[in-house]
Amino acid sequence: MSNTIGAVLSKKWAWMPVILIISYLATFAVSGLNPLKKKVLPLIPLDEYSLHLDQQVPALMDFYDIPGSSIALVKEGKLVWSKGYGLADVQTGRKLTKDTPMRVQSISKSITAWGVMKLVEQGKIELDAPIWQYFKSWHFPESEFSAKGVTIRQLLSHTGGLPLGDVFTIYSPHEEMPSLREKLTQEAVLVREPGSAFSYSNTGYNLLELLIEEVTGQAFGDYMRREILHPLGMNRSTFIWDEGFDPAVPVGYDLRGKPVPVYVYPEKASGGLFATAEDIAAFTIAGMKDAPHDKQLISPESIEALHTPAAKEIGIYSLVFDAYGLGHYIETLPNGERAISHGGQGTGIMTHFHAIPETGDAIVILTNSQRSWPFISYLLRDWARWRGVESIGMGRIIWGKYWLWAVIGLIWSAVILQVHNIMTRPKPLTIAQTIVAIIILIVLIWCINQKYLFLSSVFPIASKWLGISAFVLSISLLSCAWKELFAKLIFKKG
């Protein structure tokens, strides 16, 4: 008997190398992973690198189903190149150009932080003062934590104890919507002790919007235009919706590729800026070590404060960044230089800028698709190589994609093994297989019913195949288990 079992097991395990090879060949075929892609050589001339972008960007956009993108490059503190690719509106065929203003989402936070620091330098507010003392017409809603300890610095560094806020409700520019104060009364409920931990919060930045309005007596959009945007030369940028945008703002496209008409939020500071890639590039230049004198709106000391880590334990963001400063993510590059950055994601939109203030290098990437994280990561990786940087944190998303496809390959190996089990009719652990299959199906149903999944956003193609693979595995497990049950029932009746 033992010899028979050993023979069966030996035969089954003998198939494993073949199963693995078949699984990974199939996975490689559908994944689009191609290790033979041409690499960017360090410090090649700009015209060679721009030619590389002209080949790489459309190919990646086509692979990830991204309708349009706008990119700008800064080298030695100067804007040296910019270009728009693809479509602003797929239905009408409208082109996306470098002059197309786009919603930049959370890049807005970095620029809002400059607006706050301007008030600090003017002596109108203090970074470590409790924010409530500047409010005249609004009060924090009650919570189990005291709001009296919430400081301006904490809000800038996402350590104020506030929640993320509502990221799903959007409004047509012509639609009636709640006021900033009404939204803050709903959302600015403390969920943890102020200063105790990093927790990314749109609500915290929207409180800074109210702060600016209360202290200056101006509408937030007007203040930012006068004090930050126009002085920096960001003349195509605004926090205020304008029917006269020319060219018109692009249509966005969600994770499934469905169009998302242009929208606005009641709040502006956390994600309400419309800008071109060139204007965001101008913003990065102002934060460089040798910024032009006419662009030095705030002191080098204030810029250093913005670029200095204020929160080092930043949760899942630590996978690609080292810390969060005041309105900026921060990482130390392999060559020891400091990079500052911020990305933005909304319904149908993804954006990112990355800058190295010491060397005067920066890249800005704006897209009208929510499927753009891998696209952005590939561009950042190659940009870093071009500028002589060995690697960059966002490049880890590419390695994450490789690992996810490796998991998918293992799942298909398990599927093939289950099919082999069905055909050879061994005696599996019927109950265990059924439980595992049901758990997989429950998780998949839960995922399908979520408005947003982090994994789907970061890996839009691989996550889809992961779901399909998990579903097929659950069906194969149930088939194998139930076949054994049916066989037992038939044998008993016989």
C-alpha positions as CSV (number, residue, x, y, z in Angstrom):
1,M,0.0,0.0,0.0
2,S,2.8,2.5,1.0
3,N,4.6,1.7,-2.2
4,T,1.5,2.5,-4.2
5,I,1.0,5.9,-2.5
6,G,4.7,6.7,-3.0
7,A,4.4,5.9,-6.7
8,V,1.4,8.2,-7.1
9,L,3.2,11.0,-5.2
10,S,6.4,10.5,-7.2
11,K,4.4,10.6,-10.4
12,K,2.6,13.8,-9.4
13,W,5.7,15.6,-8.2
14,A,7.5,14.6,-11.4
15,W,5.0,16.8,-13.3
16,M,5.9,19.9,-11.2
17,P,8.8,21.3,-13.3
18,V,6.7,20.9,-16.4
19,I,3.7,22.5,-14.7
20,L,5.8,25.5,-13.5
21,I,7.4,26.0,-17.0
22,I,4.0,25.9,-18.7
23,S,2.5,28.3,-16.2
24,Y,5.3,30.9,-16.3
25,L,5.5,30.8,-20.1
26,A,1.7,31.5,-20.3
27,T,2.1,34.2,-17.6
28,F,4.9,35.9,-19.5
29,A,2.9,35.8,-22.7
30,V,-0.1,37.7,-21.2
31,S,1.9,40.0,-18.9
32,G,3.7,42.2,-21.3
33,L,6.9,41.8,-19.3
34,N,9.7,42.2,-21.8
35,P,13.3,42.3,-20.3
36,L,14.7,43.2,-23.7
37,K,13.3,46.8,-23.7
38,K,16.0,49.3,-24.6
39,K,17.6,50.9,-21.5
40,V,18.3,54.6,-21.1
41,L,22.0,55.4,-20.9
42,P,23.1,57.9,-18.2
43,L,23.6,61.5,-19.1
44,I,22.9,61.1,-22.8
45,P,22.1,64.4,-24.7
46,L,18.6,65.8,-24.3
47,D,17.6,65.2,-27.9
48,E,18.5,61.5,-27.5
49,Y,16.4,61.2,-24.4
50,S,13.5,63.0,-25.9
51,L,13.6,60.6,-28.8
52,H,13.5,57.8,-26.3
53,L,10.4,59.4,-24.8
54,D,8.7,59.7,-28.2
55,Q,9.1,55.9,-28.5
56,Q,8.4,54.9,-24.9
57,V,5.5,57.1,-24.0
58,P,3.1,56.1,-26.8
59,A,4.0,52.4,-26.4
60,L,3.3,52.5,-22.6
61,M,0.1,54.5,-23.1
62,D,-1.1,51.9,-25.6
63,F,-0.2,49.0,-23.3
64,Y,-1.9,50.5,-20.2
65,D,-4.8,52.0,-22.2
66,I,-4.0,55.6,-21.2
67,P,-5.6,58.1,-23.5
68,G,-3.4,61.1,-22.9
69,S,-0.4,62.5,-21.0
70,S,1.6,65.7,-20.7
71,I,5.3,65.6,-19.6
72,A,7.8,68.3,-18.8
73,L,11.5,68.1,-18.0
74,V,13.7,70.4,-15.9
75,K,17.5,70.2,-16.2
76,E,19.9,72.4,-14.3
77,G,17.1,74.5,-13.0
78,K,15.5,75.3,-16.4
79,L,12.6,74.0,-18.4
80,V,14.2,72.2,-21.3
81,W,11.5,70.1,-22.9
82,S,7.7,69.5,-22.7
83,K,5.2,67.6,-24.9
84,G,1.7,66.3,-24.9
85,Y,0.7,62.9,-26.1
86,G,-2.5,61.2,-27.1
87,L,-6.1,62.4,-26.6
88,A,-7.8,64.7,-24.2
89,D,-11.2,63.2,-25.3
90,V,-11.4,59.8,-26.9
91,Q,-14.9,60.3,-28.2
92,T,-14.3,63.5,-30.0
93,G,-10.6,62.8,-30.9
94,R,-9.5,66.0,-29.3
95,K,-5.7,66.1,-28.9
96,L,-4.0,66.6,-25.5
97,T,-1.2,69.2,-25.9
98,K,1.4,70.6,-23.6
99,D,-0.8,73.7,-23.2
100,T,-3.8,71.6,-22.0
101,P,-4.6,72.5,-18.3
102,M,-5.3,69.4,-16.3
103,R,-6.5,68.7,-12.8
104,V,-3.3,67.8,-10.9
105,Q,-5.1,66.4,-7.9
106,S,-2.8,66.1,-4.8
107,I,0.1,67.9,-6.3
108,S,-2.1,70.8,-5.1
109,K,-0.9,70.0,-1.6
110,S,2.7,70.9,-2.3
111,I,1.6,74.3,-3.7
112,T,-0.8,74.9,-0.9
113,A,2.1,74.3,1.5
114,W,3.9,77.2,-0.1
115,G,0.8,79.4,0.4
116,V,0.9,78.5,4.1
117,M,4.6,79.2,4.5
118,K,4.1,82.6,2.9
119,L,1.8,83.5,5.7
120,V,4.3,82.1,8.3
121,E,7.0,84.4,6.8
122,Q,4.7,87.4,7.0
123,G,4.1,86.7,10.7
124,K,0.4,86.1,10.3
125,I,0.5,82.5,11.5
126,E,2.9,80.2,13.4
127,L,3.6,76.7,12.3
128,D,3.4,75.2,15.8
129,A,0.3,77.2,16.9
130,P,-3.0,75.4,17.3
131,I,-5.0,76.0,14.2
132,W,-8.3,76.6,16.0
133,Q,-7.2,79.9,17.4
134,Y,-7.2,81.4,13.8
135,F,-10.8,80.3,13.1
136,K,-13.5,83.0,13.7
137,S,-16.5,81.4,12.0
138,W,-16.0,77.6,12.3
139,H,-15.4,75.1,15.1
140,F,-14.2,71.5,15.0
141,P,-17.0,68.9,15.4
142,E,-16.9,66.9,18.6
143,S,-14.8,63.7,18.8
144,E,-13.2,61.6,21.4
145,F,-9.9,63.5,20.9
146,S,-9.2,67.2,21.7
147,A,-8.8,69.4,18.6
148,K,-7.0,72.0,20.6
149,G,-3.7,70.2,20.0
150,V,-4.0,70.2,16.2
151,T,-1.2,72.5,14.8
152,I,-0.5,73.9,11.3
153,R,2.7,71.9,11.1
154,Q,0.8,68.7,11.9
155,L,-1.7,69.3,9.1
156,L,1.1,70.0,6.6
157,S,2.7,66.7,7.5
158,H,-0.5,64.6,7.8
159,T,0.0,64.0,11.5
160,G,-3.0,66.0,12.7
161,G,-5.1,63.0,13.6
162,L,-7.7,63.6,10.8
163,P,-9.2,61.1,8.4
164,L,-8.6,60.9,4.7
165,G,-12.0,62.5,3.9
166,D,-14.5,61.8,1.1
167,V,-12.6,61.1,-2.1
168,F,-15.4,59.7,-4.1
169,T,-18.0,62.5,-4.2
170,I,-17.4,64.7,-7.2
171,Y,-19.5,67.5,-8.7
172,S,-20.1,68.9,-12.1
173,P,-18.8,72.5,-12.4
174,H,-22.5,73.6,-12.8
175,E,-23.9,71.5,-9.9
176,E,-24.8,72.8,-6.5
177,M,-22.5,71.5,-3.8
178,P,-21.9,72.1,-0.1
179,S,-19.6,74.8,1.1
180,L,-16.1,74.3,2.4
181,R,-17.3,74.8,6.0
182,E,-20.1,72.4,5.6
183,K,-17.8,69.7,4.3
184,L,-15.3,70.3,7.1
185,T,-18.1,70.0,9.7
186,Q,-18.9,66.6,8.2
187,E,-15.3,65.3,7.8
188,A,-13.0,67.1,10.3
189,V,-13.7,64.6,13.1
190,L,-10.4,63.5,14.7
191,V,-9.8,59.8,14.5
192,R,-6.6,59.7,16.6
193,E,-4.5,61.8,18.9
194,P,-3.0,64.8,17.1
195,G,0.7,64.3,16.5
196,S,0.6,60.6,17.3
197,A,1.0,59.1,13.8
198,F,1.1,59.9,10.0
199,S,-2.2,59.4,8.3
200,Y,-2.7,60.9,4.8
201,S,-5.5,63.4,5.0
202,N,-7.2,65.5,2.4
203,T,-9.3,66.9,5.2
204,G,-6.2,68.3,7.0
205,Y,-5.3,70.3,3.9
206,N,-8.8,71.5,3.5
207,L,-8.5,72.9,7.0
208,L,-5.5,74.8,5.8
209,E,-7.6,76.2,3.0
210,L,-10.0,77.6,5.6
211,L,-7.1,78.9,7.6
212,I,-5.8,80.9,4.6
213,E,-9.3,82.4,4.0
214,E,-9.8,83.3,7.7
215,V,-6.4,84.9,8.1
216,T,-6.3,86.8,4.8
217,G,-9.9,87.6,4.3
218,Q,-9.6,86.4,0.7
219,A,-11.0,83.5,-1.2
220,F,-8.4,80.7,-1.2
221,G,-8.2,80.6,-5.0
222,D,-7.7,84.4,-5.2
223,Y,-5.0,84.4,-2.5
224,M,-3.1,81.5,-4.2
225,R,-3.2,83.2,-7.6
226,R,-1.9,86.5,-6.3
227,E,0.7,85.2,-3.9
228,I,2.0,82.0,-5.4
229,L,0.8,81.0,-8.9
230,H,1.3,84.3,-10.8
231,P,4.5,85.3,-9.1
232,L,6.0,81.9,-10.1
233,G,4.9,82.3,-13.7
234,M,2.2,79.6,-13.4
235,N,-0.1,81.7,-15.6
236,R,-2.1,78.7,-16.9
237,S,-2.8,77.5,-13.4
238,T,-5.8,78.2,-11.1
239,F,-7.7,76.8,-8.2
240,I,-10.9,78.4,-9.6
241,W,-13.0,76.6,-12.2
242,D,-13.1,78.6,-15.4
243,E,-15.5,78.0,-18.3
244,G,-13.0,79.7,-20.6
245,F,-10.2,77.1,-20.2
246,D,-8.5,77.0,-23.6
247,P,-7.7,74.3,-24.5
248,A,-10.5,72.7,-22.5
249,V,-9.7,70.4,-19.6
250,P,-9.4,66.7,-20.6
251,V,-12.0,64.1,-19.9
252,G,-10.7,61.6,-17.3
253,Y,-10.8,57.8,-17.6
254,D,-11.3,55.4,-14.7
255,L,-9.7,52.0,-14.0
256,R,-12.1,50.4,-16.4
257,G,-11.5,52.9,-19.1
258,K,-14.8,54.6,-18.7
259,P,-15.0,58.4,-19.3
260,V,-15.2,60.7,-16.3
261,P,-16.5,64.2,-17.3
262,V,-14.7,67.2,-15.9
263,Y,-15.5,67.7,-12.2
264,V,-14.8,70.0,-9.2
265,Y,-14.7,69.6,-5.4
266,P,-16.1,71.9,-2.7
267,E,-12.6,72.0,-1.3
268,K,-9.6,73.2,-3.3
269,A,-6.4,73.0,-1.2
270,S,-6.0,69.2,-1.2
271,G,-6.6,68.5,-4.9
272,G,-8.4,71.3,-6.7
273,L,-5.6,72.9,-8.8
274,F,-5.8,73.0,-12.6
275,A,-2.4,73.4,-14.3
276,T,-0.2,72.4,-17.2
277,A,2.9,70.3,-16.9
278,E,5.0,73.3,-17.7
279,D,3.5,75.3,-14.8
280,I,4.2,72.5,-12.4
281,A,7.7,72.4,-13.7
282,A,8.0,76.2,-13.0
283,F,6.9,75.4,-9.4
284,T,9.7,72.7,-9.0
285,I,12.2,75.2,-10.4
286,A,11.3,77.7,-7.6
287,G,12.2,75.1,-5.0
288,M,15.7,74.3,-6.5
289,K,18.9,75.2,-4.8
290,D,19.8,77.9,-7.3
291,A,16.3,79.1,-8.2
292,P,16.1,82.5,-10.1
293,H,15.9,85.4,-7.7
294,D,12.6,86.6,-9.1
295,K,11.0,83.2,-8.3
296,Q,12.2,83.1,-4.6
297,L,8.8,83.8,-3.1
298,I,9.8,82.2,0.2
299,S,13.1,82.0,1.9
300,P,15.6,79.2,1.5
301,E,14.9,78.4,5.2
302,S,11.2,78.0,4.5
303,I,11.9,75.7,1.5
304,E,14.3,73.7,3.6
305,A,11.5,73.2,6.2
306,L,9.1,72.0,3.4
307,H,11.8,69.5,2.2
308,T,12.8,68.2,5.7
309,P,11.3,65.0,7.0
310,A,8.5,65.7,9.5
311,A,7.1,62.2,9.5
312,K,9.4,59.2,9.0
313,E,6.9,56.4,9.7
314,I,4.5,56.9,6.7
315,G,2.8,53.5,6.4
316,I,2.4,52.0,3.0
317,Y,4.0,55.0,1.4
318,S,7.3,53.9,2.9
319,L,7.5,51.3,0.2
320,V,8.6,54.0,-2.2
321,F,9.5,57.1,-0.1
322,D,11.5,57.6,3.1
323,A,9.5,60.3,4.8
324,Y,7.0,63.1,4.4
325,G,8.0,66.7,4.9
326,L,5.5,69.6,4.7
327,G,3.5,69.1,1.6
328,H,6.2,66.9,0.0
329,Y,7.3,63.3,-0.1
330,I,11.1,62.8,0.5
331,E,13.6,60.2,-0.3
332,T,17.3,59.8,-0.2
333,L,18.7,58.6,-3.5
334,P,21.5,56.1,-3.9
335,N,24.0,58.9,-4.6
336,G,23.0,60.6,-1.3
337,E,21.1,63.4,-2.9
338,R,17.6,64.3,-1.7
339,A,14.5,64.0,-4.0
340,I,11.2,65.6,-3.2
341,S,8.0,64.7,-4.9
342,H,4.2,64.4,-4.8
343,G,1.6,62.5,-6.8
344,G,-2.1,62.9,-7.3
345,Q,-4.9,60.5,-8.0
346,G,-8.6,61.2,-8.5
347,T,-11.4,59.7,-10.4
348,G,-10.0,59.3,-13.9
349,I,-6.8,61.3,-13.2
350,M,-3.2,60.5,-12.1
351,T,-0.3,62.9,-11.8
352,H,3.3,63.1,-10.4
353,F,6.3,65.3,-10.1
354,H,9.8,64.4,-8.9
355,A,12.6,66.8,-8.3
356,I,16.2,66.8,-7.1
357,P,16.7,70.4,-5.8
358,E,20.5,70.0,-5.4
359,T,21.1,69.3,-9.1
360,G,18.2,71.3,-10.6
361,D,16.5,68.2,-12.2
362,A,12.8,67.5,-12.3
363,I,10.1,65.7,-14.3
364,V,6.4,66.3,-14.3
365,I,3.9,63.7,-15.6
366,L,0.2,64.4,-15.9
367,T,-2.3,61.8,-17.3
368,N,-6.1,61.6,-17.8
369,S,-6.2,58.0,-16.7
370,Q,-6.5,56.2,-13.4
371,R,-4.5,53.3,-14.8
372,S,-1.2,55.3,-14.9
373,W,0.8,54.2,-11.9
374,P,3.0,51.7,-13.8
375,F,3.3,54.1,-16.7
376,I,4.5,56.9,-14.3
377,S,6.9,54.4,-12.6
378,Y,8.5,53.4,-15.9
379,L,9.0,57.1,-16.9
380,L,10.5,57.9,-13.5
381,R,12.8,55.0,-13.6
382,D,14.2,55.9,-17.0
383,W,14.4,59.6,-16.0
384,A,16.4,58.7,-13.0
385,R,18.8,56.7,-15.1
386,W,19.1,59.5,-17.6
387,R,20.1,61.9,-14.8
388,G,22.7,59.4,-13.5
389,V,20.7,58.2,-10.5
390,E,21.0,54.4,-10.0
391,S,17.4,53.9,-8.8
392,I,14.4,55.7,-7.5
393,G,11.7,54.6,-5.0
394,M,8.8,54.7,-7.4
395,G,10.7,52.2,-9.5
396,R,9.8,49.6,-6.9
397,I,6.3,49.5,-8.4
398,I,7.8,47.9,-11.4
399,W,9.4,45.2,-9.2
400,G,6.1,44.8,-7.4
401,K,4.5,44.1,-10.8
402,Y,7.1,41.4,-11.4
403,W,6.3,39.8,-8.1
404,L,2.6,39.9,-8.7
405,W,3.0,38.2,-12.0
406,A,5.1,35.6,-10.3
407,V,2.2,35.0,-7.9
408,I,-0.1,34.7,-10.8
409,G,2.2,32.1,-12.3
410,L,2.1,30.1,-9.1
411,I,-1.7,30.2,-9.0
412,W,-1.8,28.7,-12.5
413,S,0.6,26.0,-11.5
414,A,-1.9,25.2,-8.7
415,V,-4.7,25.2,-11.3
416,I,-2.9,22.8,-13.6
417,L,-2.1,20.6,-10.6
418,Q,-5.8,20.5,-9.6
419,V,-6.7,19.6,-13.2
420,H,-4.2,16.8,-13.0
421,N,-5.8,15.7,-9.7
422,I,-9.2,15.6,-11.3
423,M,-8.0,13.4,-14.1
424,T,-6.0,11.0,-12.0
425,R,-8.6,10.9,-9.1
426,P,-6.4,11.0,-6.0
427,K,-8.1,11.4,-2.6
428,P,-7.7,15.1,-1.7
429,L,-8.8,16.8,1.6
430,T,-12.3,17.5,0.4
431,I,-13.4,19.8,3.2
432,A,-10.2,21.8,3.2
433,Q,-10.3,22.4,-0.5
434,T,-13.9,23.5,-0.3
435,I,-13.2,25.9,2.5
436,V,-10.2,27.4,0.6
437,A,-12.3,27.8,-2.6
438,I,-15.2,29.5,-0.7
439,I,-12.8,31.9,1.0
440,I,-11.3,32.8,-2.4
441,L,-14.8,33.4,-3.8
442,I,-15.8,35.6,-0.9
443,V,-12.7,37.7,-1.1
444,L,-13.3,38.2,-4.9
445,I,-16.9,39.2,-4.4
446,W,-15.8,41.7,-1.7
447,C,-13.2,43.1,-4.1
448,I,-15.7,43.5,-6.9
449,N,-18.0,45.5,-4.7
450,Q,-15.3,48.0,-3.6
451,K,-15.3,51.5,-5.1
452,Y,-11.5,51.6,-5.0
453,L,-8.8,49.0,-4.5
454,F,-5.2,50.0,-4.0
455,L,-3.9,46.9,-5.8
456,S,-6.1,47.6,-8.8
457,S,-4.9,51.1,-9.0
458,V,-1.2,50.3,-8.7
459,F,-1.3,47.2,-11.0
460,P,-4.3,47.7,-13.3
461,I,-3.5,44.8,-15.6
462,A,-1.8,42.3,-13.2
463,S,-4.6,42.8,-10.6
464,K,-7.2,41.9,-13.2
465,W,-5.3,38.7,-14.1
466,L,-4.8,37.9,-10.4
467,G,-8.6,38.0,-9.9
468,I,-9.2,35.8,-12.9
469,S,-6.5,33.4,-11.8
470,A,-7.9,33.2,-8.3
471,F,-11.4,32.6,-9.6
472,V,-10.2,29.7,-11.9
473,L,-8.3,28.3,-8.9
474,S,-11.4,28.3,-6.7
475,I,-13.4,26.5,-9.4
476,S,-10.7,23.9,-9.9
477,L,-10.5,23.3,-6.2
478,L,-14.3,22.9,-6.0
479,S,-14.3,20.6,-9.0
480,C,-11.6,18.4,-7.6
481,A,-13.3,18.3,-4.1
482,W,-16.8,17.7,-5.4
483,K,-15.7,15.0,-7.8
484,E,-14.4,13.0,-4.9
485,L,-17.6,13.6,-3.0
486,F,-19.7,12.5,-5.9
487,A,-17.5,9.5,-6.4
488,K,-18.0,8.5,-2.7
489,L,-21.7,8.8,-3.0
490,I,-21.8,6.7,-6.1
491,F,-19.6,4.0,-4.6
492,K,-21.8,3.9,-1.5
493,K,-25.0,3.5,-3.5
494,G,-23.3,0.8,-5.6
